[in-house]
């Protein structure tokens, strides 16, 4: 039994890494092809409020401006993507696609008139989803993810501020907001904190206490009806008048 459990646990760890590896592999393949054949792939990014720019919603995450840009997005995409598919297997695809599409649409509507490229929006969305989901659910394993995410990527939240004009801070911002929104929307799905028996006992005690109070009141009323009352008459004191 232990060997079987270990096998399935190890298999789950490995399977959770499959999609992040494929995704990052495609990012590298696109960049290497563009570099090797000197193709200007940036023009396939997202350009806000243009029909042509709509395609960038789907292509933007695979396009990067330099190897440093690519490397900076590859590591968190692998780590956060693995966390998502390992701890939220039933929500992983819905969450990933939701962040991807929702953040992309919002960026297309409100972004600066420039080509927006890179997977940073998805990275910010995954980080915010994992952080808030762990905090909302209060389940040990996923709650610990909140601290891991903050420890590893807490400093990246400066990226949502319009500090560097060469950075798509709008993409970071909308990705983070999309992740938070989906964490709230899916808070009742996926892993949940177990409810223990002792947590329901106070309610039973309250019901028992209320029943006891009602019974005691009824007994008191019965006693009052059968009781004999003795009244003491105090005669009025006479006052002599002159």
C-alpha positions in Angstrom: 0.0 0.0 0.0 2.8 2.4 0.9 4.6 1.6 -2.4 1.4 2.2 -4.3 0.8 5.5 -2.6 4.4 6.6 -3.2 4.1 5.6 -6.8 0.9 7.7 -7.4 2.3 10.6 -5.5 5.5 10.6 -7.5 3.6 10.3 -10.7 1.5 13.3 -9.8 4.6 15.3 -9.1 5.9 14.5 -12.5 2.7 14.9 -14.4 2.2 18.4 -12.9 5.4 19.5 -14.6 4.4 18.4 -18.1 2.5 21.4 -19.2 4.8 24.0 -17.7 7.7 22.3 -19.5 5.9 22.3 -22.8 4.8 25.9 -22.4 8.3 27.1 -21.5 9.7 25.0 -24.3 7.5 26.8 -26.8 8.6 30.1 -25.5 12.2 29.2 -26.1 11.5 27.7 -29.5 9.7 30.8 -30.7 12.6 33.1 -29.5 15.3 30.9 -31.0 13.6 30.7 -34.4 13.1 34.5 -34.4 16.7 35.1 -33.4 18.2 32.5 -35.9 16.2 33.7 -38.9 16.2 37.3 -37.9 12.4 37.5 -37.8 10.8 40.5 -36.1 8.4 38.5 -34.0 7.5 41.5 -31.7 4.9 42.6 -34.2 2.9 39.5 -33.4 2.5 40.8 -29.8 -0.6 42.5 -28.4 -1.3 46.0 -29.8 -4.2 47.6 -27.8 -7.5 48.6 -29.5 -6.7 47.3 -33.0 -8.2 44.3 -34.7 -4.8 43.0 -35.7 -3.6 43.4 -32.1 -6.3 40.9 -30.9 -4.2 38.0 -32.0 -1.6 39.1 -29.4 -3.9 37.9 -26.7 -2.9 34.4 -27.7 0.6 34.9 -29.0 2.0 37.4 -26.6 3.1 34.9 -23.9 5.4 33.2 -26.4 7.2 36.3 -27.6 10.1 37.9 -25.7 12.4 40.8 -26.5 15.7 39.3 -25.3 17.2 36.2 -23.7 17.2 37.9 -20.3 13.5 38.7 -20.7 12.9 35.0 -21.7 15.0 33.6 -18.8 13.3 35.9 -16.2 9.9 34.6 -17.3 10.9 30.9 -17.7 11.8 30.1 -14.1 8.7 31.5 -12.4 6.5 30.0 -15.2 8.0 26.5 -14.4 7.7 26.9 -10.6 4.3 28.5 -10.4 2.9 26.4 -13.3 4.0 23.2 -11.5 2.4 24.5 -8.2 -0.9 25.2 -10.0 -1.1 21.7 -11.7 0.1 19.8 -8.6 -2.1 21.4 -5.9 -5.1 22.4 -8.0 -5.4 19.7 -10.7 -9.1 20.2 -11.2 -8.8 23.9 -11.5 -5.5 24.2 -13.3 -6.7 24.5 -16.9 -9.6 26.7 -16.1 -7.4 29.0 -14.0 -4.6 29.2 -16.5 -6.8 29.9 -19.5 -8.9 32.3 -17.5 -5.8 34.4 -16.5 -4.5 34.2 -20.0 -7.7 35.4 -21.8 -9.1 37.8 -19.2 -5.8 39.6 -18.6 -5.2 39.8 -22.3 -8.6 41.3 -23.1 -8.3 43.9 -20.3 -4.8 44.8 -21.6 -6.1 45.1 -25.1 -8.8 47.5 -23.9 -6.7 49.7 -21.6 -3.0 49.2 -22.5 -0.6 51.8 -24.0 -0.4 52.0 -27.8 2.7 49.8 -28.1 3.4 46.1 -28.7 3.1 44.2 -25.5 5.0 40.9 -25.3 6.0 38.3 -22.8 4.5 35.8 -20.4 4.8 38.1 -17.4 1.0 38.7 -17.2 0.4 35.0 -16.8 3.2 34.8 -14.2 1.6 37.5 -12.1 -1.8 35.9 -12.5 -0.5 32.5 -11.3 1.3 34.1 -8.3 -1.7 36.1 -7.2 -4.0 33.1 -7.6 -1.8 30.8 -5.6 -1.3 33.3 -2.9 -4.9 34.3 -2.4 -6.3 30.7 -2.8 -4.0 29.4 -0.1 -5.0 32.2 2.2 -8.8 31.8 1.6 -8.9 28.0 1.9 -7.0 27.7 5.1 -6.0 24.2 4.1 -2.5 23.3 5.3 -0.8 22.4 2.1 -2.2 25.1 -0.1 -2.0 27.7 2.7 1.8 27.1 2.8 1.9 28.0 -0.8 1.0 31.6 0.1 4.2 31.9 2.1 6.3 30.2 -0.6 5.0 32.5 -3.3 5.6 35.6 -1.2 9.1 34.4 -0.3 10.1 33.6 -3.9 8.3 36.3 -5.8 7.2 38.9 -3.3 9.5 41.5 -4.8 8.0 41.2 -8.3 4.9 43.2 -7.3 6.8 46.4 -7.9 6.3 45.5 -11.5 2.7 46.6 -11.4 3.8 50.2 -11.0 4.4 52.5 -14.0 8.1 53.0 -13.2 9.9 51.7 -16.3 8.3 52.8 -19.7 9.9 49.7 -21.3 7.9 47.3 -19.1 4.3 46.4 -19.7 3.2 47.2 -16.1 -0.4 47.1 -17.4 0.0 43.5 -18.4 1.4 42.7 -14.9 -1.4 44.6 -13.2 -4.2 42.9 -15.2 -2.6 39.5 -14.8 -2.5 40.0 -11.0 -6.1 41.2 -10.8 -7.3 38.3 -13.0 -5.5 35.8 -10.6 -7.1 37.4 -7.6 -10.6 37.4 -9.2 -10.3 33.7 -10.1 -9.1 32.8 -6.7 -12.3 34.3 -5.2 -14.5 32.8 -7.9 -13.2 29.3 -7.4 -12.7 29.5 -3.6 -15.4 26.8 -3.1 -13.8 24.4 -5.6 -10.6 22.4 -5.3 -8.9 21.4 -2.1 -10.7 22.6 1.0 -9.9 22.7 4.7 -11.3 19.6 6.5 -14.2 20.2 8.9 -13.7 18.3 12.1 -16.4 16.9 14.4 -15.6 19.1 17.3 -16.2 22.2 15.2 -19.9 21.3 14.9 -20.3 20.4 18.6 -21.0 24.0 19.8 -24.0 24.2 17.6 -25.4 21.0 19.1 -24.6 22.3 22.6 -26.5 25.5 21.8 -29.5 23.5 20.6 -29.4 21.3 23.7 -29.1 24.3 26.0 -32.0 26.0 24.3 -34.2 22.9 24.7 -33.2 22.6 28.4 -34.1 26.2 29.0 -37.5 25.7 27.4 -38.2 22.6 29.5 -37.1 24.4 32.6 -39.4 27.3 31.8 -42.4 24.9 31.3 -41.7 23.1 34.6 -41.5 26.5 36.3 -44.9 27.5 34.9 -46.4 24.2 36.1 -45.1 24.8 39.6 -46.5 28.3 39.6 -50.0 27.0 38.6 -50.1 24.5 41.5 -48.6 26.7 44.1 -50.4 28.0 47.2 -50.0 31.7 47.8 -50.1 33.1 51.4 -50.7 36.8 51.7 -50.0 38.7 54.9 -52.5 41.4 55.8 -51.0 44.3 57.7 -53.9 46.3 59.2 -53.8 50.0 58.8 -52.5 51.8 61.9 -55.0 54.0 63.6 -54.2 57.6 64.1 -55.9 59.3 67.1 -57.0 62.8 66.4 -57.3 65.4 69.1 
